[in-house]
Amino acid sequence: MDNSSQLCKLFVGGLNVDTDDDGLRKHFEQYGQLTDCVVVVNKQLQRSRCFGFVTYSSAEEADAAMAARPHVVDGTNVELKRAVAREDAGKPEALAKVKKIFIGGLKDDIEDEHLNEYFSQFGEIEKAEVIAEKETGKKRGFGFVHFTDNDSADKAVVLKFHNIKPCSKFSPRAFGKMRTL
Protein backbone atom coordinates (compact mmCIF):
# COMPACT_ATOMS: atom_id res chain seq x y z
CA MET A 1 0.00 0.00 0.00
CA ASP A 2 1.52 3.33 -0.99
CA ASN A 3 1.57 6.44 1.16
CA SER A 4 -1.48 8.13 -0.34
CA SER A 5 -3.69 5.03 -0.15
CA GLN A 6 -2.83 4.59 3.54
CA LEU A 7 -4.50 7.94 4.23
CA CYS A 8 -7.71 6.85 2.47
CA LYS A 9 -8.70 4.06 4.87
CA LEU A 10 -10.61 4.90 8.05
CA PHE A 11 -11.60 2.77 11.04
CA VAL A 12 -15.17 3.13 12.31
CA GLY A 13 -15.69 1.88 15.86
CA GLY A 14 -18.68 1.60 18.18
CA LEU A 15 -21.17 0.72 15.45
CA ASN A 16 -24.74 -0.25 16.24
CA VAL A 17 -24.97 -4.07 16.13
CA ASP A 18 -27.63 -3.72 13.42
CA THR A 19 -25.51 -1.55 11.11
CA ASP A 20 -24.56 -3.44 7.96
CA ASP A 21 -22.30 -2.64 4.99
CA ASP A 22 -25.10 -0.74 3.23
CA GLY A 23 -25.88 1.42 6.26
CA LEU A 24 -22.20 2.24 6.74
CA ARG A 25 -21.80 3.03 3.04
CA LYS A 26 -24.91 5.22 2.97
CA HIS A 27 -23.58 7.38 5.79
CA PHE A 28 -19.97 7.77 4.66
CA GLU A 29 -20.43 8.10 0.90
CA GLN A 30 -21.76 11.62 1.47
CA TYR A 31 -18.10 12.68 2.00
CA GLY A 32 -16.73 11.10 -1.18
CA GLN A 33 -16.47 8.00 -3.36
CA LEU A 34 -15.91 4.82 -1.38
CA THR A 35 -13.73 2.12 -2.94
CA ASP A 36 -14.41 -0.27 -0.05
CA CYS A 37 -16.80 -0.42 2.88
CA VAL A 38 -17.13 -3.29 5.33
CA VAL A 39 -18.64 -4.02 8.73
CA VAL A 40 -16.53 -6.74 10.36
CA VAL A 41 -18.62 -9.80 11.25
CA ASN A 42 -18.02 -12.66 13.69
CA LYS A 43 -18.25 -15.57 11.25
CA GLN A 44 -19.36 -18.14 13.84
CA LEU A 45 -22.16 -16.01 15.27
CA GLN A 46 -22.95 -14.22 11.98
CA ARG A 47 -23.14 -11.02 13.99
CA SER A 48 -21.46 -7.63 13.69
CA ARG A 49 -18.35 -7.07 15.76
CA CYS A 50 -19.48 -3.41 15.91
CA PHE A 51 -16.61 -1.97 13.91
CA GLY A 52 -15.72 -1.60 10.27
CA PHE A 53 -13.65 0.22 7.68
CA VAL A 54 -14.35 2.69 4.90
CA THR A 55 -11.85 3.42 2.15
CA TYR A 56 -12.14 6.55 0.03
CA SER A 57 -10.83 7.02 -3.49
CA SER A 58 -8.71 9.97 -2.32
CA ALA A 59 -7.05 11.21 0.85
CA GLU A 60 -8.98 14.49 0.49
CA GLU A 61 -12.29 12.64 0.75
CA ALA A 62 -11.09 10.79 3.86
CA ASP A 63 -10.01 14.15 5.28
CA ALA A 64 -13.51 15.51 4.64
CA ALA A 65 -15.05 12.62 6.61
CA MET A 66 -12.57 13.19 9.45
CA ALA A 67 -13.34 16.93 9.47
CA ALA A 68 -17.07 16.17 9.83
CA ARG A 69 -16.61 14.38 13.18
CA PRO A 70 -18.53 13.46 15.28
CA HIS A 71 -20.55 10.93 13.26
CA VAL A 72 -23.86 9.25 14.12
CA VAL A 73 -24.63 6.08 12.15
CA ASP A 74 -28.00 4.37 12.65
CA GLY A 75 -28.60 6.43 15.79
CA THR A 76 -25.26 5.54 17.40
CA ASN A 77 -22.29 7.84 17.97
CA VAL A 78 -19.28 6.19 16.31
CA GLU A 79 -15.56 6.74 16.56
CA LEU A 80 -13.75 7.56 13.34
CA LYS A 81 -9.96 7.45 13.04
CA ARG A 82 -7.20 6.58 10.61
CA ALA A 83 -6.83 2.86 10.05
CA VAL A 84 -3.47 1.45 11.15
CA ALA A 85 -1.59 -1.43 9.56
CA ARG A 86 -2.73 -4.87 10.75
CA GLU A 87 0.67 -5.57 12.33
CA ASP A 88 0.35 -2.40 14.43
CA ALA A 89 -3.35 -2.73 15.30
CA GLY A 90 -2.82 -4.86 18.42
CA LYS A 91 -0.38 -2.43 20.01
CA PRO A 92 -1.96 -0.31 22.76
CA GLU A 93 -0.09 2.77 21.55
CA ALA A 94 -1.93 2.52 18.21
CA LEU A 95 -5.08 3.51 20.10
CA ALA A 96 -3.51 6.57 21.73
CA LYS A 97 -5.03 9.93 20.88
CA VAL A 98 -2.03 12.21 20.79
CA LYS A 99 -1.18 15.54 19.19
CA LYS A 100 2.58 15.39 19.75
CA ILE A 101 4.82 13.11 17.70
CA PHE A 102 8.47 12.17 18.11
CA ILE A 103 10.70 12.50 15.05
CA GLY A 104 13.93 10.49 15.11
CA GLY A 105 16.89 10.13 12.79
CA LEU A 106 17.24 13.82 11.97
CA LYS A 107 20.41 15.04 10.25
CA ASP A 108 22.27 18.07 11.62
CA ASP A 109 21.05 20.33 8.81
CA ILE A 110 17.36 19.96 9.80
CA GLU A 111 15.95 23.02 11.57
CA ASP A 112 12.64 23.73 13.32
CA GLU A 113 11.37 25.49 10.19
CA HIS A 114 12.02 22.37 8.06
CA LEU A 115 9.86 20.25 10.39
CA ASN A 116 7.18 22.92 10.47
CA GLU A 117 7.14 23.33 6.69
CA TYR A 118 7.11 19.59 5.95
CA PHE A 119 4.61 18.42 8.58
CA SER A 120 2.14 21.25 7.94
CA GLN A 121 0.87 19.16 5.00
CA PHE A 122 -0.81 16.91 7.61
CA GLY A 123 -2.54 19.70 9.53
CA GLU A 124 -2.12 22.79 11.65
CA ILE A 125 1.01 22.81 13.80
CA GLU A 126 1.32 24.48 17.20
CA LYS A 127 5.07 23.98 17.45
CA ALA A 128 7.90 22.08 15.76
CA GLU A 129 11.24 21.69 17.48
CA VAL A 130 14.58 20.04 16.83
CA ILE A 131 16.15 19.17 20.20
CA ALA A 132 19.68 20.40 20.93
CA GLU A 133 21.96 20.25 23.97
CA LYS A 134 21.52 23.40 26.07
CA GLU A 135 25.21 23.87 26.81
CA THR A 136 26.69 23.32 23.35
CA GLY A 137 23.74 23.81 20.98
CA LYS A 138 24.68 20.49 19.31
CA LYS A 139 21.63 18.85 17.75
CA ARG A 140 20.65 15.51 19.25
CA GLY A 141 19.13 13.94 16.11
CA PHE A 142 15.49 14.08 17.15
CA GLY A 143 12.61 16.47 17.61
CA PHE A 144 8.90 16.85 18.19
CA VAL A 145 5.96 18.19 16.23
CA HIS A 146 2.91 19.39 18.19
CA PHE A 147 -0.30 19.41 16.10
CA THR A 148 -3.56 21.12 17.03
CA ASP A 149 -5.59 17.96 16.25
CA ASN A 150 -4.87 14.28 16.90
CA ASP A 151 -5.96 13.29 13.36
CA SER A 152 -3.09 15.34 11.93
CA ALA A 153 -0.65 13.43 14.13
CA ASP A 154 -2.28 10.13 13.12
CA LYS A 155 -1.90 10.98 9.42
CA ALA A 156 1.82 11.71 9.85
CA VAL A 157 2.44 8.52 11.84
CA VAL A 158 0.40 6.24 9.56
CA LEU A 159 2.79 7.00 6.68
CA LYS A 160 5.73 5.62 8.73
CA PHE A 161 8.65 7.10 6.74
CA HIS A 162 9.25 10.63 5.52
CA ASN A 163 11.90 12.52 3.58
CA ILE A 164 12.38 16.22 4.26
CA LYS A 165 15.52 16.46 2.17
CA PRO A 166 17.10 13.73 0.02
CA CYS A 167 19.60 12.92 2.78
CA SER A 168 17.14 12.91 5.69
CA LYS A 169 14.82 9.92 6.03
CA PHE A 170 13.13 9.51 9.40
CA SER A 171 10.21 7.89 11.10
CA PRO A 172 7.72 9.66 13.40
CA ARG A 173 6.11 8.04 16.43
CA ALA A 174 3.19 9.13 18.49
CA PHE A 175 4.65 10.58 21.67
CA GLY A 176 3.46 9.64 25.10
CA LYS A 177 2.65 6.00 24.51
CA MET A 178 5.71 5.10 22.45
CA ARG A 179 4.27 4.09 19.10
CA THR A 180 6.84 1.96 17.35
CA LEU A 181 6.21 1.86 13.64
MDAnalysis code that builds the backbone (N, CA, C; Angstrom):
import MDAnalysis as mda
import numpy as np

u = mda.Universe.empty(543, n_residues=181, atom_resindex=np.repeat(np.arange(181), 3), trajectory=True)
u.add_TopologyAttr("name", ["N", "CA", "C"] * 181)
u.add_TopologyAttr("resid", np.arange(1, 182))
u.add_TopologyAttr("resname", ["MET", "ASP", "ASN", "SER", "SER", "GLN", "LEU", "CYS", "LYS", "LEU", "PHE", "VAL", "GLY", "GLY", "LEU", "ASN", "VAL", "ASP", "THR", "ASP", "ASP", "ASP", "GLY", "LEU", "ARG", "LYS", "HIS", "PHE", "GLU", "GLN", "TYR", "GLY", "GLN", "LEU", "THR", "ASP", "CYS", "VAL", "VAL", "VAL", "VAL", "ASN", "LYS", "GLN", "LEU", "GLN", "ARG", "SER", "ARG", "CYS", "PHE", "GLY", "PHE", "VAL", "THR", "TYR", "SER", "SER", "ALA", "GLU", "GLU", "ALA", "ASP", "ALA", "ALA", "MET", "ALA", "ALA", "ARG", "PRO", "HIS", "VAL", "VAL", "ASP", "GLY", "THR", "ASN", "VAL", "GLU", "LEU", "LYS", "ARG", "ALA", "VAL", "ALA", "ARG", "GLU", "ASP", "ALA", "GLY", "LYS", "PRO", "GLU", "ALA", "LEU", "ALA", "LYS", "VAL", "LYS", "LYS", "ILE", "PHE", "ILE", "GLY", "GLY", "LEU", "LYS", "ASP", "ASP", "ILE", "GLU", "ASP", "GLU", "HIS", "LEU", "ASN", "GLU", "TYR", "PHE", "SER", "GLN", "PHE", "GLY", "GLU", "ILE", "GLU", "LYS", "ALA", "GLU", "VAL", "ILE", "ALA", "GLU", "LYS", "GLU", "THR", "GLY", "LYS", "LYS", "ARG", "GLY", "PHE", "GLY", "PHE", "VAL", "HIS", "PHE", "THR", "ASP", "ASN", "ASP", "SER", "ALA", "ASP", "LYS", "ALA", "VAL", "VAL", "LEU", "LYS", "PHE", "HIS", "ASN", "ILE", "LYS", "PRO", "CYS", "SER", "LYS", "PHE", "SER", "PRO", "ARG", "ALA", "PHE", "GLY", "LYS", "MET", "ARG", "THR", "LEU"])
u.atoms.positions = np.array([
    [0.847, -1.183, 0.000],
    [0.000, 0.000, 0.000],
    [0.887, 1.240, 0.000],
    [0.684, 2.145, -0.947],
    [1.524, 3.327, -0.991],
    [1.044, 4.370, 0.011],
    [1.854, 5.424, 0.150],
    [1.574, 6.442, 1.162],
    [0.197, 7.063, 1.029],
    [-0.195, 7.445, -0.193],
    [-1.477, 8.131, -0.339],
    [-2.648, 7.216, -0.035],
    [-2.569, 5.930, -0.418],
    [-3.692, 5.032, -0.154],
    [-3.831, 4.723, 1.336],
    [-2.744, 4.811, 2.093],
    [-2.835, 4.593, 3.536],
    [-3.692, 5.663, 4.201],
    [-3.709, 6.850, 3.650],
    [-4.495, 7.941, 4.227],
    [-5.971, 7.873, 3.845],
    [-6.329, 6.960, 2.951],
    [-7.707, 6.851, 2.466],
    [-8.569, 5.928, 3.317],
    [-7.953, 5.068, 4.118],
    [-8.699, 4.055, 4.870],
    [-8.941, 4.523, 6.302],
    [-10.214, 4.461, 6.722],
    [-10.612, 4.902, 8.048],
    [-11.262, 3.759, 8.826],
    [-10.992, 3.724, 10.110],
    [-11.602, 2.770, 11.035],
    [-12.852, 3.418, 11.617],
    [-13.929, 2.650, 11.699],
    [-15.174, 3.130, 12.305],
    [-15.493, 2.192, 13.464],
    [-15.446, 2.703, 14.679],
    [-15.694, 1.885, 15.862],
    [-16.974, 2.266, 16.573],
    [-17.475, 1.342, 17.383],
    [-18.675, 1.604, 18.177],
    [-19.954, 1.576, 17.374],
    [-19.971, 0.806, 16.291],
    [-21.168, 0.724, 15.451],
    [-22.325, 0.039, 16.175],
    [-23.518, 0.419, 15.799],
    [-24.737, -0.254, 16.240],
    [-24.653, -1.690, 15.724],
    [-25.051, -2.663, 16.521],
    [-24.970, -4.074, 16.128],
    [-25.810, -4.356, 14.875],
    [-26.783, -3.526, 14.592],
    [-27.633, -3.719, 13.415],
    [-27.107, -3.032, 12.159],
    [-26.058, -2.230, 12.285],
    [-25.505, -1.553, 11.107],
    [-24.821, -2.570, 10.205],
    [-25.182, -2.539, 8.926],
    [-24.556, -3.440, 7.958],
    [-23.722, -2.618, 6.969],
    [-23.138, -3.315, 5.987],
    [-22.299, -2.636, 4.992],
    [-23.055, -1.501, 4.296],
    [-24.310, -1.753, 3.944],
    [-25.097, -0.744, 3.231],
    [-25.346, 0.493, 4.083],
    [-25.650, 0.291, 5.368],
    [-25.877, 1.423, 6.265],
    [-24.610, 2.248, 6.466],
    [-23.484, 1.553, 6.591],
    [-22.199, 2.237, 6.741],
    [-21.877, 3.030, 5.476],
    [-22.069, 2.375, 4.328],
    [-21.801, 3.030, 3.036],
    [-22.685, 4.267, 2.858],
    [-23.964, 4.111, 3.164],
    [-24.909, 5.219, 2.974],
    [-24.463, 6.457, 3.762],
    [-24.007, 6.243, 4.988],
    [-23.580, 7.384, 5.794],
    [-22.293, 8.017, 5.253],
    [-21.292, 7.211, 4.970],
    [-19.970, 7.766, 4.661],
    [-19.767, 8.159, 3.203],
    [-20.623, 7.706, 2.288],
    [-20.429, 8.096, 0.898],
    [-20.814, 9.561, 0.656],
    [-21.442, 10.197, 1.627],
    [-21.755, 11.621, 1.469],
    [-20.491, 12.488, 1.504],
    [-19.362, 11.920, 1.929],
    [-18.104, 12.679, 2.001],
    [-17.179, 12.386, 0.830],
    [-17.556, 11.419, -0.028],
    [-16.734, 11.103, -1.184],
    [-17.001, 9.694, -1.678],
    [-16.294, 9.319, -2.746],
    [-16.471, 8.005, -3.360],
    [-15.744, 6.940, -2.549],
    [-16.487, 5.931, -2.141],
    [-15.907, 4.822, -1.383],
    [-15.459, 3.722, -2.333],
    [-14.228, 3.251, -2.150],
    [-13.735, 2.124, -2.939],
    [-13.929, 0.816, -2.177],
    [-14.154, 0.909, -0.864],
    [-14.408, -0.267, -0.048],
    [-15.157, 0.171, 1.207],
    [-16.011, -0.710, 1.687],
    [-16.804, -0.424, 2.880],
    [-17.208, -1.759, 3.474],
    [-16.825, -1.987, 4.739],
    [-17.130, -3.286, 5.326],
    [-17.368, -3.158, 6.835],
    [-18.409, -3.831, 7.300],
    [-18.641, -4.021, 8.727],
    [-18.061, -5.397, 9.044],
    [-17.173, -5.475, 10.013],
    [-16.530, -6.742, 10.358],
    [-17.524, -7.607, 11.134],
    [-17.628, -8.877, 10.703],
    [-18.624, -9.799, 11.252],
    [-17.930, -10.995, 11.909],
    [-18.458, -11.414, 13.055],
    [-18.022, -12.662, 13.693],
    [-18.618, -13.787, 12.851],
    [-17.763, -14.558, 12.190],
    [-18.252, -15.575, 11.250],
    [-19.049, -16.683, 11.936],
    [-18.646, -17.068, 13.138],
    [-19.359, -18.141, 13.842],
    [-20.759, -17.704, 14.248],
    [-20.867, -16.491, 14.784],
    [-22.160, -16.008, 15.265],
    [-22.963, -15.295, 14.184],
    [-22.310, -15.001, 13.046],
    [-22.948, -14.218, 11.979],
    [-23.534, -12.922, 12.527],
    [-22.709, -12.262, 13.334],
    [-23.138, -11.024, 13.986],
    [-22.041, -9.977, 13.882],
    [-22.422, -8.722, 13.792],
    [-21.465, -7.626, 13.691],
    [-20.547, -7.590, 14.905],
    [-19.285, -7.288, 14.664],
    [-18.346, -7.071, 15.762],
    [-18.328, -5.587, 16.158],
    [-19.247, -4.824, 15.583],
    [-19.480, -3.405, 15.912],
    [-18.318, -2.488, 15.530],
    [-17.573, -2.876, 14.511],
    [-16.605, -1.969, 13.911],
    [-16.473, -2.311, 12.440],
    [-15.895, -1.382, 11.703],
    [-15.721, -1.595, 10.274],
    [-14.700, -0.634, 9.706],
    [-14.606, -0.636, 8.382],
    [-13.649, 0.220, 7.683],
    [-14.309, 0.813, 6.455],
    [-13.962, 2.057, 6.161],
    [-14.354, 2.690, 4.902],
    [-13.073, 3.173, 4.229],
    [-13.014, 2.982, 2.914],
    [-11.853, 3.420, 2.154],
    [-12.333, 4.342, 1.044],
    [-11.782, 5.544, 1.029],
    [-12.143, 6.547, 0.030],
    [-11.207, 6.474, -1.166],
    [-11.654, 7.023, -2.277],
    [-10.834, 7.015, -3.492],
    [-9.704, 8.034, -3.419],
    [-9.791, 8.991, -2.475],
    [-8.708, 9.968, -2.324],
    [-8.536, 10.337, -0.847],
    [-7.347, 10.772, -0.518],
    [-7.055, 11.210, 0.853],
    [-7.885, 12.436, 1.212],
    [-8.177, 13.283, 0.240],
    [-8.976, 14.490, 0.492],
    [-10.387, 14.131, 0.941],
    [-10.953, 13.081, 0.358],
    [-12.293, 12.638, 0.750],
    [-12.273, 12.074, 2.175],
    [-11.235, 11.314, 2.496],
    [-11.091, 10.790, 3.864],
    [-10.935, 11.945, 4.842],
    [-10.172, 12.961, 4.442],
    [-10.006, 14.149, 5.281],
    [-11.349, 14.838, 5.525],
    [-12.190, 14.884, 4.499],
    [-13.514, 15.510, 4.639],
    [-14.361, 14.753, 5.663],
    [-14.301, 13.428, 5.625],
    [-15.049, 12.625, 6.609],
    [-14.502, 12.862, 8.014],
    [-13.180, 12.936, 8.138],
    [-12.572, 13.195, 9.453],
    [-12.961, 14.579, 9.963],
    [-13.003, 15.556, 9.080],
    [-13.340, 16.930, 9.473],
    [-14.791, 17.048, 9.925],
    [-15.642, 16.119, 9.497],
    [-17.074, 16.167, 9.834],
    [-17.395, 15.463, 11.150],
    [-16.361, 15.027, 11.894],
    [-16.610, 14.375, 13.184],
    [-17.343, 15.337, 14.113],
    [-18.188, 14.854, 14.998],
    [-18.529, 13.457, 15.283],
    [-19.564, 12.923, 14.295],
    [-19.615, 11.590, 14.171],
    [-20.548, 10.930, 13.261],
    [-21.553, 10.105, 14.058],
    [-22.798, 10.082, 13.561],
    [-23.861, 9.253, 14.119],
    [-24.362, 8.365, 12.985],
    [-24.201, 7.047, 13.158],
    [-24.632, 6.079, 12.149],
    [-25.715, 5.199, 12.775],
    [-26.860, 5.143, 12.143],
    [-27.997, 4.366, 12.648],
    [-28.290, 4.683, 14.115],
    [-28.261, 5.979, 14.449],
    [-28.602, 6.432, 15.792],
    [-27.518, 6.238, 16.842],
    [-26.343, 5.797, 16.444],
    [-25.260, 5.537, 17.399],
    [-24.058, 6.422, 17.097],
    [-23.531, 7.072, 18.136],
    [-22.291, 7.839, 17.974],
    [-21.158, 6.856, 17.717],
    [-20.391, 7.082, 16.648],
    [-19.282, 6.192, 16.311],
    [-17.961, 6.949, 16.373],
    [-16.905, 6.172, 16.548],
    [-15.563, 6.743, 16.560],
    [-14.965, 6.556, 15.172],
    [-14.383, 7.614, 14.646],
    [-13.746, 7.564, 13.336],
    [-12.291, 7.960, 13.499],
    [-11.383, 7.121, 12.981],
    [-9.959, 7.453, 13.037],
    [-9.240, 6.775, 11.892],
    [-8.009, 7.169, 11.676],
    [-7.199, 6.580, 10.611],
    [-6.972, 5.104, 10.902],
    [-7.101, 4.286, 9.892],
    [-6.826, 2.855, 10.047],
    [-5.319, 2.661, 10.138],
    [-4.889, 1.762, 11.020],
    [-3.466, 1.454, 11.149],
    [-3.210, 0.090, 10.523],
    [-1.963, -0.155, 10.154],
    [-1.592, -1.431, 9.556],
    [-1.939, -2.576, 10.508],
    [-2.324, -3.713, 9.944],
    [-2.727, -4.871, 10.745],
    [-1.672, -5.246, 11.782],
    [-0.393, -5.187, 11.389],
    [0.674, -5.574, 12.327],
    [0.809, -4.603, 13.498],
    [0.284, -3.386, 13.352],
    [0.350, -2.398, 14.429],
    [-0.943, -2.315, 15.228],
    [-2.025, -2.904, 14.708],
    [-3.352, -2.726, 15.299],
    [-3.474, -3.247, 16.727],
    [-2.727, -4.296, 17.080],
    [-2.824, -4.861, 18.420],
    [-2.018, -4.128, 19.467],
    [-1.228, -3.164, 19.057],
    [-0.385, -2.433, 20.007],
    [-1.210, -1.359, 20.704],
    [-1.151, -1.294, 22.033],
    [-1.965, -0.307, 22.758],
    [-1.676, 1.122, 22.315],
    [-0.431, 1.397, 21.947],
    [-0.085, 2.770, 21.548],
    [-0.766, 3.172, 20.243],
    [-1.219, 2.198, 19.444],
    [-1.926, 2.523, 18.206],
    [-3.291, 3.143, 18.502],
    [-3.786, 2.952, 19.709],
    [-5.081, 3.506, 20.100],
    [-4.962, 4.882, 20.755],
    [-3.725, 5.307, 21.014],
    [-3.510, 6.575, 21.729],
    [-3.986, 7.753, 20.886],
    [-4.630, 8.692, 21.548],
    [-5.035, 9.927, 20.875],
    [-4.055, 11.000, 21.306],
    [-3.081, 11.256, 20.448],
    [-2.032, 12.215, 20.788],
    [-1.938, 13.292, 19.716],
    [-1.396, 14.428, 20.116],
    [-1.180, 15.536, 19.190],
    [0.311, 15.795, 18.985],
    [1.132, 15.158, 19.801],
    [2.579, 15.386, 19.750],
    [3.263, 14.122, 19.252],
    [4.103, 14.269, 18.216],
    [4.823, 13.112, 17.698],
    [6.328, 13.318, 17.831],
    [7.013, 12.215, 18.021],
    [8.472, 12.171, 18.109],
    [9.021, 11.921, 16.706],
    [10.048, 12.673, 16.340],
    [10.695, 12.504, 15.048],
    [12.146, 12.130, 15.316],
    [12.554, 10.953, 14.898],
    [13.928, 10.490, 15.115],
    [14.709, 10.430, 13.821],
    [16.014, 10.274, 13.945],
    [16.887, 10.127, 12.785],
    [17.107, 11.391, 11.995],
    [17.059, 12.538, 12.665],
    [17.238, 13.817, 11.969],
    [18.717, 14.117, 11.752],
    [19.044, 14.604, 10.567],
    [20.412, 15.043, 10.254],
    [20.643, 16.420, 10.863],
    [21.906, 16.787, 10.994],
    [22.273, 18.066, 11.622],
    [21.766, 19.297, 10.878],
    [21.486, 19.153, 9.573],
    [21.050, 20.332, 8.812],
    [19.546, 20.585, 8.900],
    [18.811, 19.766, 9.643],
    [17.360, 19.957, 9.796],
    [17.096, 20.947, 10.925],
    [16.315, 21.966, 10.616],
    [15.954, 23.019, 11.570],
    [14.462, 22.933, 11.898],
    [14.049, 23.676, 12.928],
    [12.635, 23.732, 13.319],
    [11.745, 24.068, 12.119],
    [12.187, 25.045, 11.323],
    [11.373, 25.486, 10.189],
    [11.157, 24.372, 9.172],
    [12.170, 23.491, 8.989],
    [12.015, 22.371, 8.057],
    [10.912, 21.427, 8.539],
    [10.913, 21.118, 9.833],
    [9.864, 20.254, 10.388],
    [8.497, 20.915, 10.226],
    [8.439, 22.182, 10.550],
    [7.182, 22.924, 10.466],
    [6.658, 22.937, 9.032],
    [7.538, 23.249, 8.095],
    [7.136, 23.326, 6.693],
    [6.681, 21.954, 6.178],
    [7.438, 20.924, 6.456],
    [7.113, 19.588, 5.952],
    [5.829, 19.036, 6.584],
    [5.736, 19.066, 7.901],
    [4.610, 18.422, 8.576],
    [3.322, 19.221, 8.515],
    [3.376, 20.468, 8.065],
    [2.144, 21.251, 7.943],
    [1.211, 20.671, 6.874],
    [1.737, 19.804, 5.999],
    [0.870, 19.160, 5.004],
    [-0.150, 18.223, 5.662],
    [0.095, 17.818, 6.916],
    [-0.807, 16.911, 7.607],
    [-1.824, 17.637, 8.478],
    [-1.606, 18.922, 8.718],
    [-2.539, 19.697, 9.528],
    [-1.846, 20.852, 10.223],
    [-2.638, 21.616, 10.962],
    [-2.116, 22.792, 11.652],
    [-1.156, 22.398, 12.770],
    [-0.035, 23.100, 12.824],
    [1.011, 22.807, 13.799],
    [1.073, 23.920, 14.843],
    [1.120, 23.519, 16.113],
    [1.318, 24.483, 17.196],
    [2.793, 24.822, 17.335],
    [3.641, 23.774, 17.268],
    [5.072, 23.977, 17.452],
    [5.831, 22.811, 16.850],
    [6.984, 23.109, 16.251],
    [7.896, 22.078, 15.762],
    [9.268, 22.420, 16.315],
    [9.943, 21.408, 16.868],
    [11.241, 21.694, 17.480],
    [12.235, 20.560, 17.265],
    [13.459, 20.963, 16.900],
    [14.580, 20.036, 16.833],
    [15.315, 20.206, 18.160],
    [15.565, 19.109, 18.862],
    [16.151, 19.175, 20.196],
    [17.682, 19.266, 20.105],
    [18.230, 20.197, 20.881],
    [19.683, 20.404, 20.934],
    [20.125, 20.456, 22.390],
    [21.402, 20.152, 22.622],
    [21.963, 20.254, 23.971],
    [21.995, 21.717, 24.378],
    [21.581, 22.009, 25.607],
    [21.516, 23.396, 26.066],
    [22.893, 24.038, 26.123],
    [23.880, 23.304, 26.608],
    [25.210, 23.868, 26.806],
    [25.927, 24.155, 25.490],
    [25.894, 23.206, 24.566],
    [26.693, 23.319, 23.346],
    [25.885, 23.724, 22.119],
    [24.574, 23.529, 22.150],
    [23.744, 23.807, 20.985],
    [23.805, 22.698, 19.942],
    [24.544, 21.616, 20.249],
    [24.680, 20.492, 19.312],
    [23.344, 19.752, 19.210],
    [22.902, 19.543, 17.971],
    [21.628, 18.852, 17.748],
    [21.742, 17.394, 18.150],
    [20.646, 16.873, 18.709],
    [20.649, 15.511, 19.254],
    [20.040, 14.473, 18.313],
    [19.627, 14.896, 17.105],
    [19.131, 13.943, 16.111],
    [17.659, 13.590, 16.226],
    [16.927, 14.329, 17.047],
    [15.486, 14.078, 17.155],
    [14.753, 15.366, 17.454],
    [13.436, 15.307, 17.339],
    [12.613, 16.475, 17.609],
    [11.170, 16.066, 17.844],
    [10.324, 17.077, 17.953],
    [8.905, 16.850, 18.195],
    [8.087, 17.801, 17.334],
    [6.921, 17.335, 16.920],
    [5.958, 18.188, 16.234],
    [4.668, 18.112, 17.041],
    [4.152, 19.279, 17.410],
    [2.913, 19.391, 18.187],
    [1.816, 19.880, 17.236],
    [0.827, 19.032, 16.953],
    [-0.301, 19.406, 16.097],
    [-1.450, 19.941, 16.949],
    [-2.386, 20.631, 16.306],
    [-3.565, 21.124, 17.029],
    [-4.659, 20.057, 17.116],
    [-4.559, 18.993, 16.288],
    [-5.591, 17.956, 16.245],
    [-4.925, 16.584, 16.181],
    [-5.483, 15.607, 16.892],
    [-4.871, 14.277, 16.901],
    [-4.935, 13.586, 15.530],
    [-5.905, 13.928, 14.684],
    [-5.959, 13.294, 13.363],
    [-4.749, 13.688, 12.519],
    [-4.278, 14.908, 12.665],
    [-3.089, 15.344, 11.925],
    [-1.885, 14.509, 12.342],
    [-1.747, 14.273, 13.636],
    [-0.653, 13.429, 14.134],
    [-0.806, 12.007, 13.613],
    [-2.033, 11.479, 13.630],
    [-2.279, 10.127, 13.124],
    [-1.878, 10.007, 11.653],
    [-2.238, 11.016, 10.841],
    [-1.898, 10.976, 9.423],
    [-0.388, 10.907, 9.230],
    [0.355, 11.696, 9.985],
    [1.819, 11.707, 9.851],
    [2.411, 10.363, 10.263],
    [1.893, 9.780, 11.329],
    [2.441, 8.523, 11.842],
    [2.049, 7.335, 10.963],
    [0.851, 7.343, 10.401],
    [0.399, 6.240, 9.555],
    [1.343, 6.030, 8.366],
    [1.919, 7.111, 7.853],
    [2.790, 6.999, 6.685],
    [4.146, 6.379, 6.990],
    [4.515, 6.294, 8.245],
    [5.726, 5.622, 8.731],
    [7.039, 6.292, 8.381],
    [7.351, 6.520, 7.097],
    [8.645, 7.101, 6.740],
    [8.461, 8.373, 5.928],
    [9.331, 9.323, 6.176],
    [9.247, 10.627, 5.523],
    [10.626, 11.091, 5.098],
    [10.668, 11.892, 4.037],
    [11.903, 12.517, 3.582],
    [11.682, 14.024, 3.522],
    [12.445, 14.765, 4.338],
    [12.376, 16.223, 4.258],
    [13.312, 16.687, 3.158],
    [14.508, 16.169, 3.179],
    [15.515, 16.458, 2.167],
    [16.018, 15.106, 1.690],
    [16.646, 15.037, 0.525],
    [17.102, 13.729, 0.021],
    [17.970, 12.949, 1.004],
    [18.698, 13.636, 1.866],
    [19.599, 12.919, 2.779],
    [18.961, 12.627, 4.132],
    [17.751, 13.069, 4.367],
    [17.141, 12.914, 5.687],
    [15.875, 12.073, 5.616],
    [15.979, 10.811, 5.972],
    [14.823, 9.924, 6.033],
    [14.607, 9.584, 7.496],
    [13.398, 9.763, 7.984],
    [13.134, 9.510, 9.395],
    [11.739, 8.985, 9.587],
    [11.493, 8.492, 10.778],
    [10.215, 7.890, 11.102],
    [9.618, 8.568, 12.325],
    [8.363, 9.051, 12.243],
    [7.720, 9.658, 13.403],
    [7.025, 8.602, 14.258],
    [6.880, 8.901, 15.525],
    [6.111, 8.042, 16.428],
    [5.218, 8.934, 17.267],
    [4.080, 8.394, 17.599],
    [3.194, 9.131, 18.494],
    [3.891, 9.215, 19.845],
    [3.923, 10.397, 20.426],
    [4.646, 10.582, 21.674],
    [3.716, 10.402, 22.858],
    [4.247, 9.848, 23.884],
    [3.459, 9.645, 25.097],
    [3.336, 8.168, 25.346],
    [2.788, 7.451, 24.414],
    [2.649, 5.998, 24.506],
    [3.492, 5.448, 23.373],
    [4.764, 5.385, 23.520],
    [5.709, 5.099, 22.446],
    [5.123, 4.207, 21.367],
    [4.870, 4.778, 20.240],
    [4.267, 4.085, 19.103],
    [5.388, 3.683, 18.160],
    [5.748, 2.438, 18.174],
    [6.837, 1.955, 17.353],
    [6.291, 1.508, 16.023],
    [6.714, 2.192, 14.969],
    [6.214, 1.855, 13.638],
    [7.348, 1.449, 12.736],
])
